[in-house]
Amino acid sequence: MTAPMQIIFVTCPADRAEGLARALVEARVAACVNVLPRVVSVYRWQDAVQRDEEALLLIKAPAEGFEALRQAVLAQHPYELPEIVAVNPDVVHPPYLDWILASCR
């Protein structure tokens, strides 16, 4: 059974990561955001291979609030096409899940 929470991956410029993380938690669309500094992304954009150093946000949030979280990211994210990818875990430590859900009410 899929848990009613998600882990959402968002990459962004390192200098914007902590501000975006804090805004998501303050808005209660995320219970917790881990900021992983300095990930190297290699990708194709506008028919050219690009390389950027970014930060990766691991966002823990209720699954039912994905659209509000997505809108909050889009409102502050500097990229034309930001990565916003949700993963639905099958198993979560029940007290941690309760905390996530309570933190976003």
N, CA, C and O of each residue as an XYZ file, in Angstrom:
420
protein
N       0.847     -1.186      0.000
C       0.000      0.000      0.000
C       0.888      1.244      0.000
O       1.832      1.333      0.785
N       0.596      2.180     -0.857
C       1.359      3.414     -0.943
C       1.003      4.335      0.217
O      -0.168      4.527      0.542
N       2.034      4.896      0.833
C       1.829      5.824      1.944
C       1.244      7.132      1.419
O       1.473      7.487      0.263
N       0.491      7.856      2.253
C      -0.116      9.121      1.809
C       0.862     10.304      1.855
O       0.469     11.438      2.130
N       2.129     10.021      1.582
C       3.130     11.083      1.528
C       3.975     10.887      0.295
O       3.943      9.827     -0.329
N       4.732     11.911     -0.060
C       5.619     11.847     -1.208
C       6.969     12.424     -0.843
O       7.104     13.217      0.089
N       7.957     12.005     -1.600
C       9.255     12.649     -1.589
C       9.373     13.303     -2.961
O       9.282     12.628     -3.986
N       9.574     14.602     -2.976
C       9.609     15.356     -4.222
C      11.030     15.849     -4.446
O      11.637     16.449     -3.559
N      11.553     15.592     -5.633
C      12.886     16.022     -6.012
C      12.781     17.321     -6.808
O      12.026     17.409     -7.776
N      13.544     18.321     -6.390
C      13.607     19.597     -7.100
C      15.072     20.026     -7.123
O      15.710     20.114     -6.074
N      15.603     20.292     -8.306
C      16.941     20.870     -8.394
C      16.799     22.365     -8.608
O      15.824     22.833     -9.195
N      17.792     23.113     -8.120
C      17.762     24.567     -8.267
C      19.171     25.111     -8.068
O      20.056     24.388     -7.611
N      19.384     26.373     -8.408
C      20.694     26.971     -8.147
C      21.000     26.917     -6.652
O      20.118     27.144     -5.823
N      22.230     26.622     -6.319
C      22.619     26.459     -4.910
C      22.300     27.693     -4.074
O      21.920     27.567     -2.909
N      22.449     28.875     -4.649
C      22.213     30.099     -3.880
C      20.733     30.375     -3.626
O      20.402     31.290     -2.872
N      19.843     29.606     -4.236
C      18.402     29.765     -4.021
C      17.791     28.624     -3.209
O      16.628     28.697     -2.814
N      18.571     27.573     -2.960
C      18.028     26.342     -2.392
C      17.467     26.524     -0.985
O      16.336     26.122     -0.714
N      18.234     27.116     -0.103
C      17.768     27.226      1.282
C      16.561     28.158      1.394
O      15.650     27.893      2.177
N      16.546     29.215      0.641
C      15.389     30.117      0.655
C      14.131     29.423      0.163
O      13.057     29.597      0.739
N      14.257     28.641     -0.892
C      13.111     27.902     -1.414
C      12.654     26.854     -0.398
O      11.456     26.687     -0.168
N      13.608     26.152      0.206
C      13.271     25.147      1.217
C      12.501     25.779      2.377
O      11.465     25.265      2.798
N      13.008     26.882      2.881
C      12.358     27.558      4.004
C      10.951     28.037      3.626
O      10.021     27.911      4.422
N      10.795     28.579      2.433
C       9.480     29.058      1.994
C       8.466     27.921      1.924
O       7.305     28.111      2.286
N       8.882     26.754      1.470
C       7.963     25.617      1.370
C       7.525     25.130      2.751
O       6.358     24.793      2.951
N       8.458     25.094      3.698
C       8.109     24.663      5.055
C       7.245     25.728      5.736
O       6.258     25.400      6.394
N       7.614     26.997      5.581
C       6.814     28.065      6.196
C       5.392     28.097      5.654
O       4.454     28.406      6.389
N       5.224     27.776      4.362
C       3.890     27.757      3.755
C       3.109     26.489      4.099
O       1.947     26.351      3.716
N       3.747     25.562      4.823
C       3.148     24.296      5.235
C       2.775     23.399      4.065
O       1.881     22.563      4.195
N       3.433     23.553      2.937
C       3.235     22.611      1.829
C       4.271     21.495      1.901
O       4.174     20.510      1.168
N       5.265     21.644      2.782
C       6.278     20.619      3.027
C       6.535     20.539      4.523
O       6.526     21.552      5.223
N       6.764     19.320      5.006
C       7.091     19.145      6.419
C       8.583     19.325      6.641
O       9.006     19.834      7.679
N       9.378     18.907      5.664
C      10.823     18.925      5.794
C      11.431     18.985      4.407
O      10.922     18.366      3.472
N      12.512     19.722      4.272
C      13.254     19.772      3.014
C      14.730     19.591      3.338
O      15.312     20.362      4.101
N      15.323     18.566      2.748
C      16.770     18.381      2.856
C      17.405     19.074      1.669
O      16.973     18.895      0.530
N      18.433     19.866      1.935
C      19.164     20.551      0.875
C      20.491     19.819      0.696
O      21.342     19.834      1.585
N      20.657     19.189     -0.441
C      21.900     18.503     -0.761
C      22.695     19.412     -1.689
O      22.348     19.559     -2.861
N      23.749     20.019     -1.179
C      24.509     20.968     -1.992
C      25.368     20.255     -3.028
O      25.731     19.087     -2.885
N      25.665     20.986     -4.041
C      26.600     20.578     -5.083
C      26.334     19.210     -5.702
O      27.096     18.263     -5.511
N      25.246     19.133     -6.439
C      25.044     18.010     -7.335
C      25.389     18.515     -8.727
O      25.129     19.674     -9.053
N      25.961     17.670     -9.529
C      26.295     18.034    -10.900
C      25.223     17.443    -11.801
O      24.979     16.237    -11.776
N      24.590     18.284    -12.588
C      23.556     17.842    -13.511
C      24.066     17.976    -14.939
O      24.559     19.030    -15.340
N      23.942     16.903    -15.691
C      24.276     16.902    -17.116
C      22.987     16.562    -17.839
O      22.369     15.536    -17.553
N      22.573     17.406    -18.768
C      21.268     17.256    -19.396
C      21.266     17.910    -20.771
O      22.150     18.699    -21.106
N      20.256     17.566    -21.553
C      20.098     18.193    -22.860
C      19.058     19.308    -22.735
O      17.961     19.081    -22.224
N      19.397     20.489    -23.193
C      18.481     21.629    -23.160
C      18.691     22.428    -24.429
O      19.814     22.807    -24.765
N      17.597     22.679    -25.129
C      17.616     23.424    -26.383
C      18.665     22.849    -27.341
O      19.457     23.572    -27.947
N      18.632     21.518    -27.448
C      19.445     20.730    -28.373
C      20.946     20.818    -28.120
O      21.741     20.610    -29.037
N      21.335     21.120    -26.896
C      22.757     21.129    -26.539
C      22.914     20.453    -25.178
O      22.039     20.555    -24.318
N      24.027     19.770    -24.998
C      24.313     19.143    -23.713
C      24.853     20.212    -22.771
O      25.790     20.940    -23.098
N      24.238     20.288    -21.594
C      24.580     21.297    -20.593
C      25.150     20.618    -19.354
O      24.914     19.433    -19.122
N      25.894     21.369    -18.570
C      26.391     20.905    -17.270
C      26.247     22.053    -16.284
O      26.692     23.170    -16.546
N      25.620     21.765    -15.144
C      25.449     22.781    -14.114
C      25.678     22.172    -12.746
O      25.387     20.998    -12.517
N      26.204     22.984    -11.836
C      26.249     22.612    -10.429
C      25.012     23.210     -9.777
O      24.745     24.406     -9.888
N      24.272     22.360     -9.101
C      23.009     22.759     -8.502
C      22.930     22.200     -7.088
O      23.841     21.512     -6.627
N      21.849     22.498     -6.419
C      21.491     21.851     -5.167
C      20.274     20.983     -5.462
O      19.481     21.284     -6.355
N      20.142     19.912     -4.707
C      18.986     19.041     -4.830
C      18.163     19.158     -3.558
O      18.677     18.972     -2.455
N      16.893     19.463     -3.716
C      15.969     19.502     -2.589
C      15.227     18.178     -2.532
O      14.651     17.739     -3.528
N      15.239     17.540     -1.365
C      14.421     16.354     -1.107
C      13.306     16.812     -0.182
O      13.523     17.059      1.004
N      12.127     16.919     -0.735
C      10.989     17.511     -0.041
C      10.061     16.399      0.424
O       9.657     15.552     -0.374
N       9.719     16.395      1.711
C       8.768     15.438      2.242
C       7.453     16.158      2.500
O       7.404     17.159      3.214
N       6.383     15.629      1.901
C       5.096     16.319      1.968
C       3.953     15.335      1.789
O       4.153     14.246      1.250
N       2.746     15.706      2.236
C       1.581     14.857      2.000
C       1.295     14.739      0.500
O       1.398     15.719     -0.237
N       0.943     13.556      0.066
C       0.646     13.335     -1.355
C      -0.534     14.188     -1.816
O      -0.534     14.688     -2.941
N      -1.524     14.355     -0.967
C      -2.712     15.122     -1.364
C      -2.410     16.601     -1.595
O      -3.207     17.307     -2.213
N      -1.272     17.069     -1.107
C      -0.914     18.476     -1.285
C       0.061     18.740     -2.414
O       0.659     19.814     -2.478
N       0.233     17.762     -3.315
C       1.228     17.927     -4.370
C       0.982     19.175     -5.217
O       1.924     19.910     -5.512
N      -0.230     19.420     -5.601
C      -0.492     20.561     -6.496
C      -0.152     21.886     -5.819
O       0.410     22.772     -6.462
N      -0.476     22.040     -4.550
C      -0.121     23.269     -3.827
C       1.392     23.413     -3.725
O       1.927     24.512     -3.865
N       2.079     22.304     -3.480
C       3.534     22.342     -3.413
C       4.120     22.706     -4.777
O       5.030     23.530     -4.866
N       3.604     22.097     -5.824
C       4.082     22.382     -7.181
C       3.912     23.869     -7.502
O       4.819     24.493     -8.052
N       2.783     24.419     -7.170
C       2.540     25.839     -7.436
C       3.484     26.723     -6.623
O       3.966     27.740     -7.121
N       3.749     26.338     -5.379
C       4.672     27.108     -4.540
C       6.091     27.076     -5.112
O       6.788     28.091     -5.098
N       6.515     25.922     -5.610
C       7.836     25.828     -6.247
C       7.868     26.705     -7.496
O       8.794     27.497     -7.676
N       6.877     26.569     -8.345
C       6.849     27.345     -9.596
C       6.841     28.851     -9.343
O       7.413     29.613    -10.123
N       6.205     29.281     -8.270
C       6.121     30.717     -7.963
C       7.484     31.309     -7.619
O       7.689     32.511     -7.792
N       8.423     30.488     -7.134
C       9.706     31.019     -6.675
C      10.909     30.501     -7.449
O      12.012     31.025     -7.296
N      10.716     29.490     -8.267
C      11.844     28.844     -8.936
C      12.316     29.679    -10.120
O      11.489     30.168    -10.890
N      13.630     29.855    -10.286
C      14.120     30.705    -11.367
C      14.190     30.034    -12.742
O      14.372     30.723    -13.746
N      14.051     28.709    -12.809
C      14.189     28.022    -14.096
C      12.911     28.104    -14.920
O      11.805     28.165    -14.383
N      13.089     28.104    -16.217
C      11.957     28.054    -17.139
C      11.210     26.723    -17.002
O       9.983     26.686    -17.087
N      11.945     25.649    -16.794
C      11.356     24.319    -16.673
C      12.000     23.585    -15.494
O      12.929     22.800    -15.686
N      11.515     23.835    -14.281
C      12.131     23.182    -13.119
C      11.763     21.702    -13.026
O      10.689     21.277    -13.451
N      12.679     20.943    -12.461
C      12.426     19.539    -12.140
C      11.549     19.497    -10.894
O      11.909     20.044     -9.852
N      10.406     18.849    -11.013
C       9.518     18.611     -9.872
C       9.009     17.184    -10.055
O       8.067     16.944    -10.809
N       9.641     16.239     -9.356
C       9.340     14.825     -9.533
C       8.973     14.225     -8.182
O       9.747     14.308     -7.228
N       7.801     13.628     -8.103
C       7.335     13.027     -6.851
C       7.477     11.511     -6.906
O       7.191     10.873     -7.919
N       7.927     10.958     -5.786
C       8.037      9.517     -5.610
C       7.143      9.137     -4.441
O       7.172      9.781     -3.393
N       6.362      8.106     -4.621
C       5.450      7.651     -3.582
C       6.032      6.427     -2.886
O       6.096      5.356     -3.490
N       6.457      6.556     -1.631
C       7.013      5.399     -0.934
C       5.921      4.392     -0.570
O       4.772      4.755     -0.318
N       6.311      3.133     -0.549
C       5.373      2.078     -0.153
C       5.311      1.925      1.365
O       4.274      1.560      1.918
N       6.416      2.206      2.024
C       6.481      2.002      3.467
C       7.164      3.207      4.108
O       8.206      3.663      3.639
N       6.569      3.713      5.178
C       7.127      4.834      5.935
C       6.945      4.515      7.419
O       5.909      3.985      7.822
N       7.941      4.834      8.218
C       7.839      4.666      9.674
C       6.583      5.420     10.132
O       6.516      6.636      9.954
N       5.590      4.743     10.714
C       4.312      5.385     11.033
C       4.405      6.685     11.843
O       3.705      7.637     11.499
N       5.217      6.782     12.886
C       5.284      8.059     13.600
C       5.845      9.196     12.734
O       5.431     10.347     12.873
N       6.788      8.869     11.841
C       7.333      9.893     10.936
C       6.258     10.351      9.956
O       6.142     11.544      9.673
N       5.478      9.413      9.441
C       4.379      9.760      8.545
C       3.373     10.662      9.253
O       2.915     11.651      8.680
N       3.030     10.329     10.484
C       2.100     11.164     11.253
C       2.634     12.585     11.391
O       1.882     13.552     11.270
N       3.945     12.709     11.646
C       4.568     14.022     11.797
C       4.492     14.817     10.491
O       4.186     16.009     10.508
N       4.769     14.163      9.363
C       4.686     14.842      8.062
C       3.282     15.391      7.838
O       3.103     16.560      7.497
N       2.306     14.537      8.034
C       0.921     14.954      7.785
C       0.499     16.076      8.741
O      -0.162     17.026      8.320
N       0.871     15.978     10.009
C       0.507     17.011     10.986
C       1.226     18.333     10.706
O       0.669     19.402     10.960
N       2.431     18.275     10.196
C       3.220     19.492      9.956
C       2.666     20.336      8.805
O       2.967     21.525      8.705
N       1.872     19.731      7.952
C       1.358     20.451      6.783
C      -0.114     20.786      6.888
O      -0.751     21.126      5.891
N      -0.655     20.693      8.083
C      -2.077     21.046      8.261
C      -2.241     22.523      8.450
O      -3.362     23.003      8.614
